[in-house]
């Protein structure tokens, strides 16, 4: 495989993982926002238990995606196969 192709794949993987990290951070931020200020969202969601569960679910998924994106970025830059497989 030519060196240019490997370099291009490295930067494409890094870019994709940065997008996953950014999306996870946004989801975690929304989860914290909904969990801290549920009064602003009571008009949208009628049941309070659903709102609370949704906030914690957003927070958990956001943290997981942020961690996954961060490890993917590190794996792409260092060309670490275990980090990329994780």
C-alpha positions in Angstrom: 0.0 0.0 0.0 1.5 3.4 -1.0 2.5 5.7 1.9 0.1 8.5 0.6 -2.9 6.2 1.0 -2.0 5.3 4.6 -1.5 8.9 5.4 -4.8 9.9 3.9 -6.6 7.1 5.8 -4.9 8.2 9.1 -6.2 11.7 8.7 -9.7 10.6 7.6 -9.9 8.3 10.7 -8.8 11.2 12.9 -11.4 13.5 11.3 -14.2 11.0 11.8 -13.2 10.4 15.4 -13.1 14.1 16.1 -16.7 14.3 14.8 -17.7 11.4 17.0 -16.0 13.1 20.0 -17.8 16.4 19.2 -21.2 14.7 18.9 -20.7 12.9 22.1 -19.7 16.1 23.9 -22.8 17.8 22.6 -25.0 14.9 23.7 -23.4 14.9 27.2 -23.9 18.7 27.4 -27.6 18.3 26.5 -28.0 15.6 29.0 -26.5 17.8 31.7 -28.7 20.7 30.6 -31.9 18.7 30.8 -30.9 17.1 34.1 -30.1 20.4 35.7 -33.0 22.5 34.3 -35.9 20.1 33.7 -38.5 22.9 34.2 -37.7 24.3 30.7 -38.5 20.9 29.1 -41.7 20.1 30.9 -43.8 21.5 28.1 -42.1 19.1 25.6 -42.2 15.9 27.7 -45.4 15.3 29.7 -44.1 12.7 32.1 -41.4 13.8 34.5 -39.9 10.3 34.9 -39.4 10.0 31.1 -37.6 13.4 31.1 -35.3 12.4 33.9 -34.5 9.0 32.4 -33.9 10.6 29.0 -31.5 13.1 30.5 -29.4 10.4 32.2 -29.5 8.3 29.0 -28.3 11.3 26.9 -25.5 11.9 29.5 -24.4 8.3 29.5 -24.4 7.9 25.7 -22.6 11.3 25.3 -19.9 10.3 27.7 -19.4 6.9 26.0 -19.2 8.5 22.6 -16.8 11.2 23.8 -14.5 8.5 25.3 -14.8 6.4 22.1 -13.9 9.4 19.9 -11.0 10.4 22.1 -9.5 6.9 22.1 -10.1 6.7 18.3 -8.2 10.0 17.8 -5.3 8.8 19.9 -5.3 5.5 18.0 -5.4 7.2 14.6 -2.5 9.5 15.4 -0.3 6.8 16.9 -1.5 4.1 14.5 -2.3 1.9 17.5 -4.4 -1.0 16.4 -5.7 -1.9 19.9 -7.0 1.7 20.4 -8.7 1.7 17.0 -10.3 -1.7 17.7 -11.5 -0.6 21.0 
